[in-house]
Amino acid sequence: MAAEGSLARLEIDLGAIQANWRALGARHPSGPVAGVVKADAYGLGATHVAPALFAAGCRHFFTAHLQEALAIRPKLPGAMVAVLNGLPPGSEASFAAHDIAPVLGTPGEIARWAAEARRLGRALPALLHLDTGMNRLGLDAAQLAALAADPSALEGIALRYVMTHLSASEEPQDPANEAQRQRFAAACAMLPPLPRSFANSSGIFLGPGWASDLARPGAALYGINPTPGQSNPMRPVVRLSARVLALRAIRTGEAVGYNATWTARQDGRIATIGVGYADGWLRSHTNHGHAIFDGARLPLVGRVSMDLITLDATDCPALREGDMVELIGPGRGVDAVAEAAHTNGYEILTSLGRRYHRTWTA
């Protein structure tokens, strides 16, 4: 929660996140759905979000880094907590001591985790990552073949799941989805029978061919549309509102903001808001998008600066200094905000800064 005197308020609906998790689970009857809470639960507070998901029944969690996993581990007794970015050298003891499962994606990681299991004299949990087309993390075809030829390399490792990651699931017609489905099936056939983890948020909506023993939704939990081009099946999670700091008259031909990127075409009013790119309101919003007050649209005009944005309030005579305008909320969802900024909802949420007064509601 930000310090007293914050000029903007970020409200996070934990009940909506729980409802989204349940809805995704209903669409994935082949197995449970995890909670991906990396990047501080997409910027919304992992130490609040993860316990809320746990209370709803979620028992599988993914972070990107060990530090993220350590922050939530005490709040999730008995749950699987896994780290997607693998096993950094020297971190083996910490993973083992805190019952955190690394997602192993290189022969070196497998060897070091097996060595830690031998050192401790007990099996250690992990997931095995196979690359099926993303070309970022995971065993490639040659590394998988070597592992299949020498399964003793996995001795001491209690594999919970074998997983891969879809590269284009938000585009259902992209042939990469089917190609990855086939590659994953062929890769898994080279290994002993193991539970599989396949679909991400959008992958859950691709159909039964992409179902598995564990889905790994992230963005959809937080209200981002997993089916672009169609109506959003998820409940909105975030509401961001900010206070009007000042209202001023502007005359035709006068410019607003740095470098005069916007000039008034008529006499009007400008509202100044205490949010800027230091708060995650990206510079790409410059002269794009709008805020909402009492149902009226207030176009964002002028360049986004570090701490301030300016809105054209000419057509909203009811707006007064001290009023709160909506930047994200029921009238303007995170996907619409992302479109105006020429990015995606992931970047919008994970960019939200620490100066907001944050509240979490059940």
C-alpha positions as a Markdown table, in Angstrom:
| # | Residue | x | y | z |
|---|---|---|---|---|
| 1 | Met | 0.0 | 0.0 | 0.0 |
| 2 | Ala | 1.3 | 3.4 | -0.9 |
| 3 | Ala | 2.0 | 6.2 | 1.5 |
| 4 | Glu | -0.5 | 8.7 | 2.8 |
| 5 | Gly | -1.3 | 11.3 | 0.3 |
| 6 | Ser | -1.4 | 9.1 | -2.8 |
| 7 | Leu | -3.1 | 10.8 | -5.7 |
| 8 | Ala | -4.5 | 7.6 | -7.3 |
| 9 | Arg | -6.2 | 4.5 | -6.1 |
| 10 | Leu | -5.7 | 0.9 | -7.4 |
| 11 | Glu | -8.4 | -1.5 | -6.3 |
| 12 | Ile | -7.9 | -5.2 | -6.8 |
| 13 | Asp | -10.8 | -7.6 | -6.6 |
| 14 | Leu | -9.6 | -10.9 | -5.1 |
| 15 | Gly | -13.1 | -12.3 | -5.4 |
| 16 | Ala | -13.0 | -11.8 | -9.2 |
| 17 | Ile | -9.6 | -13.5 | -9.4 |
| 18 | Gln | -11.0 | -16.5 | -7.5 |
| 19 | Ala | -14.1 | -16.5 | -9.8 |
| 20 | Asn | -11.8 | -16.4 | -12.9 |
| 21 | Trp | -9.8 | -19.4 | -11.5 |
| 22 | Arg | -13.0 | -21.4 | -11.0 |
| 23 | Ala | -14.3 | -20.5 | -14.5 |
| 24 | Leu | -11.0 | -21.6 | -16.1 |
| 25 | Gly | -11.1 | -24.8 | -14.1 |
| 26 | Ala | -14.6 | -25.5 | -15.4 |
| 27 | Arg | -13.2 | -25.2 | -19.0 |
| 28 | His | -10.4 | -27.6 | -18.2 |
| 29 | Pro | -12.0 | -30.8 | -16.9 |
| 30 | Ser | -9.0 | -33.0 | -17.7 |
| 31 | Gly | -7.1 | -31.7 | -14.7 |
| 32 | Pro | -6.7 | -28.8 | -12.2 |
| 33 | Val | -5.6 | -25.3 | -13.2 |
| 34 | Ala | -2.6 | -23.6 | -11.5 |
| 35 | Gly | -2.2 | -20.0 | -10.4 |
| 36 | Val | 0.6 | -18.3 | -12.2 |
| 37 | Val | 1.6 | -15.5 | -9.8 |
| 38 | Lys | 4.9 | -14.4 | -11.4 |
| 39 | Ala | 5.9 | -10.8 | -11.6 |
| 40 | Asp | 4.1 | -10.1 | -8.3 |
| 41 | Ala | 0.9 | -11.7 | -9.6 |
| 42 | Tyr | 1.1 | -9.6 | -12.8 |
| 43 | Gly | 1.7 | -6.5 | -10.7 |
| 44 | Leu | -1.3 | -7.0 | -8.4 |
| 45 | Gly | 0.4 | -8.3 | -5.2 |
| 46 | Ala | 1.3 | -12.0 | -5.0 |
| 47 | Thr | 1.2 | -12.1 | -1.2 |
| 48 | His | -2.5 | -11.2 | -1.5 |
| 49 | Val | -3.4 | -13.0 | -4.7 |
| 50 | Ala | -1.7 | -16.4 | -3.9 |
| 51 | Pro | -3.5 | -16.9 | -0.5 |
| 52 | Ala | -6.8 | -15.9 | -2.1 |
| 53 | Leu | -6.3 | -18.5 | -4.8 |
| 54 | Phe | -5.3 | -21.1 | -2.2 |
| 55 | Ala | -8.4 | -20.3 | -0.2 |
| 56 | Ala | -10.4 | -21.0 | -3.4 |
| 57 | Gly | -8.8 | -24.4 | -3.7 |
| 58 | Cys | -5.8 | -23.8 | -5.9 |
| 59 | Arg | -2.9 | -26.1 | -5.1 |
| 60 | His | -0.4 | -25.4 | -7.9 |
| 61 | Phe | 1.5 | -22.1 | -8.2 |
| 62 | Phe | 4.1 | -20.8 | -10.6 |
| 63 | Thr | 6.5 | -17.9 | -10.3 |
| 64 | Ala | 9.4 | -16.9 | -12.5 |
| 65 | His | 12.1 | -16.5 | -9.9 |
| 66 | Leu | 13.1 | -18.1 | -6.7 |
| 67 | Gln | 12.7 | -14.9 | -4.7 |
| 68 | Glu | 9.1 | -14.7 | -5.8 |
| 69 | Ala | 8.5 | -18.3 | -4.7 |
| 70 | Leu | 10.1 | -17.7 | -1.3 |
| 71 | Ala | 7.7 | -14.7 | -0.7 |
| 72 | Ile | 4.6 | -16.8 | -1.1 |
| 73 | Arg | 5.8 | -20.3 | 0.1 |
| 74 | Pro | 4.8 | -19.8 | 3.8 |
| 75 | Lys | 1.3 | -18.8 | 2.8 |
| 76 | Leu | 0.7 | -22.0 | 0.8 |
| 77 | Pro | 1.1 | -25.0 | 3.0 |
| 78 | Gly | 1.2 | -28.2 | 1.1 |
| 79 | Ala | 0.8 | -26.6 | -2.3 |
| 80 | Met | 3.2 | -27.1 | -5.2 |
| 81 | Val | 5.2 | -23.9 | -5.8 |
| 82 | Ala | 7.3 | -24.1 | -9.0 |
| 83 | Val | 9.8 | -21.7 | -10.5 |
| 84 | Leu | 9.6 | -21.4 | -14.3 |
| 85 | Asn | 13.0 | -19.8 | -14.9 |
| 86 | Gly | 14.8 | -22.9 | -13.7 |
| 87 | Leu | 17.5 | -23.6 | -11.2 |
| 88 | Pro | 20.2 | -20.9 | -10.9 |
| 89 | Pro | 23.7 | -22.3 | -9.9 |
| 90 | Gly | 24.1 | -22.2 | -6.2 |
| 91 | Ser | 20.4 | -22.0 | -5.4 |
| 92 | Glu | 19.9 | -25.8 | -5.0 |
| 93 | Ala | 19.9 | -25.8 | -1.2 |
| 94 | Ser | 17.4 | -23.0 | -1.0 |
| 95 | Phe | 15.0 | -24.7 | -3.4 |
| 96 | Ala | 15.2 | -28.0 | -1.4 |
| 97 | Ala | 15.0 | -26.4 | 2.0 |
| 98 | His | 11.8 | -24.5 | 1.2 |
| 99 | Asp | 10.1 | -27.3 | -0.9 |
| 100 | Ile | 10.1 | -25.3 | -4.1 |
| 101 | Ala | 10.2 | -27.2 | -7.4 |
| 102 | Pro | 12.4 | -25.9 | -10.1 |
| 103 | Val | 11.3 | -26.3 | -13.7 |
| 104 | Leu | 14.3 | -28.0 | -15.2 |
| 105 | Gly | 15.1 | -27.1 | -18.8 |
| 106 | Thr | 18.8 | -27.8 | -19.4 |
| 107 | Pro | 21.0 | -30.9 | -18.9 |
| 108 | Gly | 23.0 | -28.9 | -16.4 |
| 109 | Glu | 20.0 | -28.1 | -14.3 |
| 110 | Ile | 19.0 | -31.7 | -14.2 |
| 111 | Ala | 22.5 | -32.8 | -13.2 |
| 112 | Arg | 22.7 | -30.3 | -10.4 |
| 113 | Trp | 19.2 | -31.1 | -9.0 |
| 114 | Ala | 20.0 | -34.8 | -9.1 |
| 115 | Ala | 23.3 | -34.1 | -7.3 |
| 116 | Glu | 21.4 | -32.2 | -4.6 |
| 117 | Ala | 19.0 | -35.1 | -4.2 |
| 118 | Arg | 22.0 | -37.4 | -3.7 |
| 119 | Arg | 23.5 | -35.1 | -1.2 |
| 120 | Leu | 20.3 | -34.9 | 0.9 |
| 121 | Gly | 19.5 | -38.6 | 0.4 |
| 122 | Arg | 15.9 | -38.0 | -0.7 |
| 123 | Ala | 13.9 | -37.4 | -3.8 |
| 124 | Leu | 13.4 | -33.8 | -4.8 |
| 125 | Pro | 10.4 | -32.4 | -6.7 |
| 126 | Ala | 10.7 | -30.8 | -10.1 |
| 127 | Leu | 9.1 | -30.3 | -13.4 |
| 128 | Leu | 10.7 | -31.0 | -16.8 |
| 129 | His | 10.4 | -28.4 | -19.5 |
| 130 | Leu | 10.5 | -29.5 | -23.1 |
| 131 | Asp | 10.9 | -26.9 | -25.9 |
| 132 | Thr | 8.3 | -27.5 | -28.7 |
| 133 | Gly | 8.8 | -24.3 | -30.7 |
| 134 | Met | 9.3 | -21.3 | -28.5 |
| 135 | Asn | 13.1 | -21.6 | -28.5 |
| 136 | Arg | 13.6 | -19.9 | -25.2 |
| 137 | Leu | 13.7 | -22.4 | -22.4 |
| 138 | Gly | 13.4 | -26.2 | -22.2 |
| 139 | Leu | 15.2 | -29.2 | -23.6 |
| 140 | Asp | 15.6 | -29.2 | -27.3 |
| 141 | Ala | 15.2 | -32.3 | -29.5 |
| 142 | Ala | 18.8 | -33.5 | -29.1 |
| 143 | Gln | 18.9 | -32.9 | -25.4 |
| 144 | Leu | 15.6 | -34.8 | -25.0 |
| 145 | Ala | 16.9 | -37.7 | -27.0 |
| 146 | Ala | 20.0 | -37.9 | -24.8 |
| 147 | Leu | 17.9 | -37.9 | -21.7 |
| 148 | Ala | 15.6 | -40.6 | -23.1 |
| 149 | Ala | 18.7 | -42.7 | -23.8 |
| 150 | Asp | 19.9 | -42.3 | -20.3 |
| 151 | Pro | 17.0 | -42.0 | -17.9 |
| 152 | Ser | 19.4 | -42.6 | -15.0 |
| 153 | Ala | 20.1 | -38.8 | -15.2 |
| 154 | Leu | 16.7 | -38.3 | -13.5 |
| 155 | Glu | 17.4 | -40.5 | -10.5 |
| 156 | Gly | 16.5 | -38.8 | -7.3 |
| 157 | Ile | 14.2 | -36.3 | -9.1 |
| 158 | Ala | 10.5 | -36.7 | -8.4 |
| 159 | Leu | 9.0 | -35.3 | -11.6 |
| 160 | Arg | 5.6 | -33.8 | -10.9 |
| 161 | Tyr | 4.9 | -32.8 | -14.5 |
| 162 | Val | 6.5 | -32.6 | -17.9 |
| 163 | Met | 5.5 | -29.3 | -19.5 |
| 164 | Thr | 5.9 | -27.1 | -22.6 |
| 165 | His | 4.8 | -23.5 | -23.4 |
| 166 | Leu | 2.5 | -22.4 | -26.3 |
| 167 | Ser | 3.8 | -19.6 | -28.4 |
| 168 | Ala | 0.6 | -18.5 | -30.3 |
| 169 | Ser | -2.4 | -19.7 | -28.3 |
| 170 | Glu | -4.2 | -16.3 | -28.4 |
| 171 | Glu | -4.5 | -16.9 | -32.2 |
| 172 | Pro | -6.5 | -20.1 | -32.5 |
| 173 | Gln | -6.0 | -20.4 | -36.3 |
| 174 | Asp | -2.2 | -20.2 | -36.1 |
| 175 | Pro | -0.7 | -23.5 | -37.3 |
| 176 | Ala | 1.9 | -23.2 | -34.6 |
| 177 | Asn | -0.6 | -24.4 | -32.0 |
| 178 | Glu | -1.3 | -27.7 | -33.8 |
| 179 | Ala | 2.5 | -28.1 | -34.5 |
| 180 | Gln | 3.3 | -27.7 | -30.8 |
| 181 | Arg | 0.5 | -30.1 | -29.8 |
| 182 | Gln | 2.0 | -32.8 | -32.1 |
| 183 | Arg | 5.6 | -32.1 | -31.0 |
| 184 | Phe | 4.6 | -32.3 | -27.3 |
| 185 | Ala | 2.9 | -35.6 | -27.7 |
| 186 | Ala | 5.9 | -37.0 | -29.6 |
| 187 | Ala | 8.3 | -35.7 | -27.0 |
| 188 | Cys | 6.3 | -37.1 | -24.1 |
| 189 | Ala | 6.2 | -40.5 | -25.8 |
| 190 | Met | 10.0 | -40.6 | -25.5 |
| 191 | Leu | 9.8 | -40.4 | -21.7 |
| 192 | Pro | 8.2 | -42.6 | -19.0 |
| 193 | Pro | 4.5 | -41.9 | -18.5 |
| 194 | Leu | 4.3 | -38.6 | -16.6 |
| 195 | Pro | 1.5 | -36.1 | -15.9 |
| 196 | Arg | 1.6 | -33.3 | -18.4 |
| 197 | Ser | 1.1 | -29.5 | -18.2 |
| 198 | Phe | 0.3 | -27.8 | -21.4 |
| 199 | Ala | -2.2 | -25.0 | -21.8 |
| 200 | Asn | -1.7 | -21.4 | -20.7 |
| 201 | Ser | -4.6 | -18.9 | -20.4 |
| 202 | Ser | -5.5 | -18.9 | -24.1 |
| 203 | Gly | -4.6 | -22.5 | -24.6 |
| 204 | Ile | -7.4 | -23.5 | -22.3 |
| 205 | Phe | -9.8 | -22.2 | -25.0 |
| 206 | Leu | -8.1 | -24.0 | -27.9 |
| 207 | Gly | -10.1 | -27.2 | -27.3 |
| 208 | Pro | -9.6 | -30.7 | -25.8 |
| 209 | Gly | -6.5 | -31.4 | -27.9 |
| 210 | Trp | -4.6 | -29.0 | -25.7 |
| 211 | Ala | -6.0 | -30.2 | -22.4 |
| 212 | Ser | -3.6 | -31.9 | -20.0 |
| 213 | Asp | -3.2 | -32.9 | -16.3 |
| 214 | Leu | -2.4 | -29.3 | -15.3 |
| 215 | Ala | -3.2 | -26.0 | -17.0 |
| 216 | Arg | -1.1 | -22.9 | -16.2 |
| 217 | Pro | -3.3 | -19.7 | -16.7 |
| 218 | Gly | -1.9 | -16.4 | -15.7 |
| 219 | Ala | -3.3 | -13.4 | -17.6 |
| 220 | Ala | -6.9 | -14.6 | -17.7 |
| 221 | Leu | -6.9 | -14.8 | -13.9 |
| 222 | Tyr | -6.3 | -11.1 | -13.8 |
| 223 | Gly | -9.1 | -10.2 | -16.2 |
| 224 | Ile | -7.1 | -10.0 | -19.5 |
| 225 | Asn | -9.1 | -11.4 | -22.4 |
| 226 | Pro | -7.7 | -14.9 | -23.3 |
| 227 | Thr | -9.9 | -14.8 | -26.5 |
| 228 | Pro | -8.9 | -11.7 | -28.4 |
| 229 | Gly | -11.5 | -10.6 | -31.0 |
| 230 | Gln | -14.3 | -12.2 | -28.9 |
| 231 | Ser | -16.1 | -11.0 | -25.8 |
| 232 | Asn | -14.0 | -11.4 | -22.7 |
| 233 | Pro | -15.1 | -14.4 | -20.7 |
| 234 | Met | -13.3 | -13.3 | -17.6 |
| 235 | Arg | -14.4 | -11.0 | -14.8 |
| 236 | Pro | -12.6 | -7.6 | -14.5 |
| 237 | Val | -10.2 | -7.5 | -11.6 |
| 238 | Val | -8.6 | -4.0 | -11.5 |
| 239 | Arg | -10.0 | -0.5 | -11.1 |
| 240 | Leu | -7.6 | 2.4 | -11.3 |
| 241 | Ser | -8.8 | 5.9 | -10.5 |
| 242 | Ala | -6.9 | 9.2 | -10.1 |
| 243 | Arg | -7.6 | 12.6 | -8.7 |
| 244 | Val | -7.9 | 15.8 | -10.7 |
| 245 | Leu | -5.2 | 18.0 | -9.4 |
| 246 | Ala | -6.0 | 21.1 | -11.5 |
| 247 | Leu | -8.4 | 22.4 | -14.1 |
| 248 | Arg | -7.4 | 25.2 | -16.4 |
| 249 | Ala | -8.9 | 27.1 | -19.3 |
| 250 | Ile | -7.1 | 26.8 | -22.6 |
| 251 | Arg | -7.5 | 28.9 | -25.7 |
| 252 | Thr | -7.6 | 27.9 | -29.4 |
| 253 | Gly | -4.0 | 27.4 | -30.6 |
| 254 | Glu | -2.4 | 26.8 | -27.2 |
| 255 | Ala | -0.4 | 23.7 | -26.7 |
| 256 | Val | -0.3 | 21.2 | -23.8 |
| 257 | Gly | 2.6 | 19.3 | -22.3 |
| 258 | Tyr | 6.2 | 18.7 | -23.3 |
| 259 | Asn | 7.2 | 19.5 | -26.9 |
| 260 | Ala | 3.7 | 20.8 | -27.8 |
| 261 | Thr | 2.5 | 17.4 | -29.2 |
| 262 | Trp | -1.2 | 18.6 | -28.9 |
| 263 | Thr | -2.7 | 21.9 | -29.7 |
| 264 | Ala | -6.3 | 23.0 | -28.8 |
| 265 | Arg | -8.6 | 23.4 | -31.8 |
| 266 | Gln | -11.1 | 25.3 | -29.7 |
| 267 | Asp | -11.4 | 27.1 | -26.4 |
| 268 | Gly | -11.8 | 24.5 | -23.6 |
| 269 | Arg | -10.6 | 23.0 | -20.3 |
| 270 | Ile | -7.6 | 20.8 | -19.4 |
| 271 | Ala | -7.6 | 18.5 | -16.4 |
| 272 | Thr | -4.3 | 17.5 | -14.9 |
| 273 | Ile | -4.0 | 14.1 | -13.3 |
| 274 | Gly | -1.3 | 12.9 | -10.9 |
| 275 | Val | -0.3 | 9.7 | -12.8 |
| 276 | Gly | 2.6 | 9.4 | -15.3 |
| 277 | Tyr | 5.0 | 6.9 | -16.7 |
| 278 | Ala | 6.6 | 6.5 | -13.2 |
| 279 | Asp | 3.3 | 5.0 | -12.3 |
| 280 | Gly | 3.2 | 2.7 | -15.3 |
| 281 | Trp | 1.1 | 4.9 | -17.5 |
| 282 | Leu | 3.2 | 4.3 | -20.5 |
| 283 | Arg | 4.6 | 7.1 | -22.7 |
| 284 | Ser | 2.9 | 5.4 | -25.6 |
| 285 | His | -0.4 | 6.7 | -24.2 |
| 286 | Thr | 0.7 | 10.1 | -25.4 |
| 287 | Asn | -2.3 | 11.6 | -27.3 |
| 288 | His | -4.1 | 8.2 | -27.1 |
| 289 | Gly | -6.9 | 6.8 | -25.0 |
| 290 | His | -9.0 | 8.5 | -22.4 |
| 291 | Ala | -10.3 | 8.5 | -18.9 |
| 292 | Ile | -13.9 | 8.4 | -17.8 |
| 293 | Phe | -15.9 | 10.6 | -15.4 |
| 294 | Asp | -19.6 | 10.0 | -14.8 |
| 295 | Gly | -19.9 | 8.2 | -18.2 |
| 296 | Ala | -18.1 | 10.9 | -20.1 |
| 297 | Arg | -14.9 | 10.3 | -22.1 |
| 298 | Leu | -12.0 | 12.6 | -21.3 |
| 299 | Pro | -9.4 | 12.2 | -24.1 |
| 300 | Leu | -5.7 | 12.1 | -23.0 |
| 301 | Val | -4.0 | 15.0 | -24.8 |
| 302 | Gly | -0.3 | 15.9 | -24.7 |
| 303 | Arg | 2.7 | 13.9 | -23.8 |
| 304 | Val | 2.6 | 11.6 | -20.8 |
| 305 | Ser | 5.3 | 12.8 | -18.4 |
| 306 | Met | 6.8 | 11.2 | -15.4 |
| 307 | Asp | 4.2 | 12.2 | -12.9 |
| 308 | Leu | 1.3 | 13.8 | -14.8 |
| 309 | Ile | -1.1 | 13.3 | -17.7 |
| 310 | Thr | -3.5 | 15.9 | -19.1 |
| 311 | Leu | -7.1 | 15.3 | -20.2 |
| 312 | Asp | -9.4 | 17.3 | -22.4 |
| 313 | Ala | -12.3 | 18.1 | -20.1 |
| 314 | Thr | -14.0 | 20.6 | -22.5 |
| 315 | Asp | -17.1 | 18.4 | -23.0 |
| 316 | Cys | -17.4 | 17.5 | -19.3 |
| 317 | Pro | -18.5 | 20.7 | -17.5 |
| 318 | Ala | -19.4 | 18.7 | -14.3 |
| 319 | Leu | -15.8 | 17.8 | -13.6 |
| 320 | Arg | -14.2 | 19.6 | -10.7 |
| 321 | Glu | -10.8 | 19.7 | -9.0 |
| 322 | Gly | -10.5 | 16.8 | -6.5 |
| 323 | Asp | -12.8 | 14.5 | -8.5 |
| 324 | Met | -11.6 | 11.0 | -9.3 |
| 325 | Val | -11.5 | 9.9 | -12.9 |
| 326 | Glu | -11.4 | 6.3 | -14.0 |
| 327 | Leu | -8.4 | 5.1 | -15.9 |
| 328 | Ile | -9.1 | 1.3 | -15.8 |
| 329 | Gly | -12.4 | -0.1 | -14.7 |
| 330 | Pro | -15.9 | -1.2 | -15.7 |
| 331 | Gly | -16.0 | 1.6 | -18.3 |
| 332 | Arg | -12.6 | 0.9 | -19.8 |
| 333 | Gly | -11.0 | -2.5 | -19.3 |
| 334 | Val | -7.3 | -3.3 | -19.2 |
| 335 | Asp | -7.4 | -4.6 | -22.8 |
| 336 | Ala | -8.8 | -1.4 | -24.1 |
| 337 | Val | -6.1 | 0.5 | -22.2 |
| 338 | Ala | -3.5 | -1.7 | -23.8 |
| 339 | Glu | -4.9 | -1.2 | -27.3 |
| 340 | Ala | -4.6 | 2.6 | -26.9 |
| 341 | Ala | -1.0 | 2.2 | -25.7 |
| 342 | His | -0.1 | -0.2 | -28.6 |
| 343 | Thr | 0.8 | -3.0 | -26.2 |
| 344 | Asn | -0.9 | -5.9 | -24.4 |
| 345 | Gly | -2.7 | -6.2 | -21.1 |
| 346 | Tyr | 0.3 | -8.0 | -19.6 |
| 347 | Glu | 2.5 | -4.9 | -19.9 |
| 348 | Ile | -0.2 | -2.6 | -18.6 |
| 349 | Leu | -0.7 | -4.6 | -15.4 |
| 350 | Thr | 2.9 | -5.4 | -14.7 |
| 351 | Ser | 3.9 | -1.8 | -15.2 |
| 352 | Leu | 1.5 | -0.4 | -12.6 |
| 353 | Gly | 3.7 | 1.5 | -10.1 |
| 354 | Arg | 4.1 | 1.6 | -6.3 |
| 355 | Arg | 2.7 | 5.1 | -5.7 |
| 356 | Tyr | -0.9 | 4.0 | -5.9 |
| 357 | His | -3.0 | 3.6 | -2.8 |
| 358 | Arg | -3.7 | -0.1 | -3.2 |
| 359 | Thr | -6.7 | -2.0 | -1.7 |
| 360 | Trp | -7.6 | -5.6 | -2.0 |
| 361 | Thr | -11.2 | -6.7 | -1.6 |
| 362 | Ala | -12.6 | -10.2 | -1.2 |
